[in-house]
Amino acid sequence: WDVDFIFDVRKGDNFKVIYETKYSQGEKISSGDIIYAEFINQNNRYVAQRFYDSEQGKQYFNENGENVKKAFLRAPLDFAYISSHFNPNRMHPILHKIKAHNGVDYAAKRNTPVQASGDGIISFVGNKSGYGRTVEIKHGGNIKTLYAHLEKFHTLTKVGSKIKQGEIIGYVGDSGRATGTHLHFEFWQGTKRTDPVKVKLPSAQPVSQQQTKDFKLALDESLKKLEEYNLIKDE
């Protein structure tokens, strides 16, 4: 997303949301989809409008029709904390010598599901030296992601299989050279490994050109509802 809700949120940020509410026989039974969201993050304004694109299905776009979803996840799992950052001069905790740490270690409980960071094709599944049980995925744009120290692989994780962002590929463990259960995650651009936390991520596809007018109508409707609410609140 345009805002990373793990790394970017700060005290003083605020948001506005329009969402669906489901009723049965006049009584509320649950909250539904978010239709529109506006988020002020570090004095920057971000907007997300729900729209059903004919090519992509339900997506969220900003005011310019750009997809607010990123093509890759910076953190492809539910983790507790970063136990080791990207650092070319890290002292290795087991080897006790300077050895570049070319990824990010996300500490998490054993068997926490690990997701594919982005759409792609699985190019490697198996054991890889100090990495232990490892999965590699090739993506478009000469990008590759690597997931190491897994406890086990998902049963559908096979070399050559197509994978979608968010699909489970394995589970957190401590296989290989590891001091505790965590995911070692690498983000490759060509032959260069880059910091997954800081790399500029490409966005997913924008609103299809033939639906730009329909999207603008949906956005205008949300902004009108928000303005009506503000008028009622100020009375």
C-alpha positions in Angstrom: 0.0 0.0 0.0 1.0 3.7 -0.3 1.3 3.6 3.5 3.0 0.8 5.3 0.9 0.3 8.4 3.8 -1.5 10.1 6.6 1.0 9.5 5.0 4.3 8.6 2.3 5.1 11.2 3.0 7.9 13.6 1.4 9.6 16.6 -1.0 12.3 15.5 -2.0 10.6 12.3 -5.8 10.5 11.6 -8.3 8.9 9.2 -11.8 9.1 7.8 -13.7 6.0 6.6 -16.9 5.3 4.7 -17.9 1.6 5.1 -20.8 -0.7 4.6 -23.0 -1.9 7.4 -25.0 -5.1 7.2 -28.5 -5.3 8.8 -30.9 -8.1 9.3 -34.5 -7.3 10.2 -33.5 -3.8 11.2 -30.6 -4.8 13.4 -26.9 -4.4 12.7 -25.2 -7.7 12.3 -21.8 -6.8 11.1 -19.6 -4.2 9.3 -18.9 -4.7 5.7 -16.4 -3.5 3.1 -14.6 -0.2 3.3 -15.8 2.0 0.4 -13.6 5.0 0.9 -10.7 5.8 3.2 -8.7 9.0 3.8 -5.6 8.9 5.9 -3.3 11.7 7.1 0.1 10.3 7.7 3.0 12.6 8.7 1.1 15.5 7.2 0.6 13.7 3.9 -2.9 12.9 2.6 -3.7 9.4 1.2 -7.0 8.4 -0.4 -8.3 4.9 -1.2 -11.5 4.5 -3.2 -13.0 1.0 -3.7 -13.8 0.2 -7.3 -14.5 -3.0 -9.2 -12.2 -3.0 -12.2 -13.2 -5.2 -15.1 -9.7 -6.7 -15.3 -8.6 -6.9 -11.7 -11.8 -7.2 -9.7 -12.2 -5.3 -6.4 -9.3 -2.9 -5.9 -8.6 0.4 -4.1 -7.3 3.4 -6.1 -6.2 7.0 -5.2 -7.7 10.1 -6.7 -5.6 9.7 -9.8 -6.8 6.2 -10.5 -3.5 4.7 -9.3 -3.6 1.4 -7.4 -2.8 2.0 -3.7 -1.8 -1.6 -3.4 1.9 -2.3 -4.0 3.1 -5.1 -6.2 5.1 -6.5 -3.3 4.7 -6.9 0.5 7.6 -5.6 2.5 6.8 -8.0 5.3 5.2 -11.2 4.0 4.0 -12.5 7.4 2.6 -11.6 10.8 5.8 -10.9 12.8 6.7 -9.8 16.3 9.7 -7.6 15.5 12.7 -7.2 13.2 15.5 -9.2 14.8 18.1 -8.2 12.2 18.1 -5.4 9.7 19.7 -5.3 6.2 23.3 -4.6 7.1 26.4 -5.1 4.9 28.7 -5.0 7.9 26.9 -7.2 10.4 28.7 -9.3 13.0 27.3 -12.8 12.4 25.7 -14.2 15.6 26.9 -17.7 15.0 30.1 -17.4 12.9 31.3 -14.4 15.0 32.8 -12.5 12.1 31.7 -9.7 9.8 29.4 -11.1 7.2 27.0 -9.0 5.1 23.3 -9.5 6.1 21.6 -9.0 2.7 18.0 -9.3 3.9 15.7 -8.7 6.8 15.0 -11.1 9.7 11.4 -11.1 10.9 11.1 -12.8 14.3 7.8 -14.8 14.6 6.4 -17.9 16.2 7.2 -21.3 14.8 4.8 -22.3 12.0 3.6 -18.7 11.4 2.4 -18.7 7.7 4.7 -17.0 5.2 3.1 -15.4 2.2 4.4 -14.7 -1.3 5.5 -11.1 -1.4 4.2 -10.6 -5.0 2.9 -12.5 -8.0 5.4 -14.7 -9.7 6.7 -18.2 -10.5 8.3 -20.4 -7.8 11.9 -21.0 -9.0 13.4 -22.9 -6.1 12.1 -25.1 -3.2 14.6 -27.0 -1.0 17.6 -26.7 1.3 20.2 -24.1 0.7 23.3 -24.2 2.9 23.0 -21.8 5.9 19.6 -20.7 4.7 18.0 -24.0 5.6 14.6 -24.7 3.9 14.2 -22.0 1.3 11.8 -20.8 -1.3 12.7 -18.4 -4.2 10.1 -16.7 -6.4 10.9 -14.9 -9.7 8.7 -11.9 -10.4 8.4 -9.5 -13.4 10.9 -6.7 -13.9 13.9 -8.9 -13.1 12.9 -9.1 -9.4 13.4 -12.2 -7.2 12.4 -12.7 -3.5 13.9 -15.3 -1.2 12.3 -16.8 2.0 14.7 -18.8 4.3 14.9 -20.8 7.6 11.4 -22.2 7.0 10.0 -25.0 9.2 8.3 -26.6 6.3 6.9 -25.8 2.8 3.2 -25.5 1.9 2.0 -28.7 0.2 1.3 -26.7 -3.0 4.7 -25.0 -3.1 6.4 -26.5 -6.2 9.0 -25.3 -8.6 7.4 -23.9 -11.7 4.0 -23.1 -10.0 2.5 -19.7 -10.4 1.9 -17.9 -7.2 -0.2 -14.8 -6.2 0.6 -12.2 -3.7 -0.5 -13.2 -0.3 -0.7 -17.0 -1.0 1.0 -19.2 1.6 4.3 -20.7 0.5 5.7 -22.1 3.8 5.9 -21.7 7.6 8.4 -19.9 9.9 11.1 -22.1 11.5 14.8 -22.1 12.4 16.3 -24.5 9.8 19.8 -23.8 8.6 22.0 -21.5 10.6 19.6 -19.7 12.8 19.5 -18.6 16.5 15.7 -18.6 16.8 12.5 -18.9 14.8 12.3 -16.2 12.1 11.9 -15.5 8.4 15.0 -14.3 6.5 13.6 -12.3 3.6 15.6 -11.0 0.6 14.6 -8.7 -2.2 16.7 -9.0 -5.4 16.7 -6.5 -8.3 18.7 -8.2 -11.0 21.9 -9.5 -9.3 21.7 -6.9 -6.5 20.1 -7.6 -3.1 18.3 -4.5 -1.7 16.8 -3.6 1.7 13.1 -4.8 1.6 12.2 -2.2 4.2 13.5 0.7 2.2 13.3 -0.2 -1.4 10.8 1.7 -3.5 8.1 -0.7 -4.5 6.2 -0.6 -7.8 2.4 -0.2 -7.6 -0.1 -2.7 -8.9 -2.1 -1.9 -12.1 -4.1 1.4 -12.2 -7.8 1.7 -13.2 -8.3 0.4 -16.7 -8.5 3.2 -19.2 -12.0 2.3 -20.4 -13.3 2.6 -16.8 -11.7 5.9 -15.8 -15.1 7.8 -16.1 -16.9 5.2 -13.9 -14.2 5.4 -11.3 -14.4 9.2 -11.2 -18.2 8.9 -10.6 -17.6 6.5 -7.7 -15.0 8.8 -6.1 -17.2 11.9 -6.5 -20.1 10.0 -4.8 -17.8 9.1 -1.8 -16.6 12.7 -1.5 -20.1 14.0 -1.6 -21.1 11.6 1.3 -18.1 12.7 3.3 -19.0 16.4 2.8 -22.6 15.7 3.9 -21.4 14.0 7.0 -19.1 17.0 7.8 -22.0 19.4 7.5 -24.2 17.3 9.8 -21.3 17.0 12.4 -20.7 20.8 12.4 -24.4 21.7 13.0 
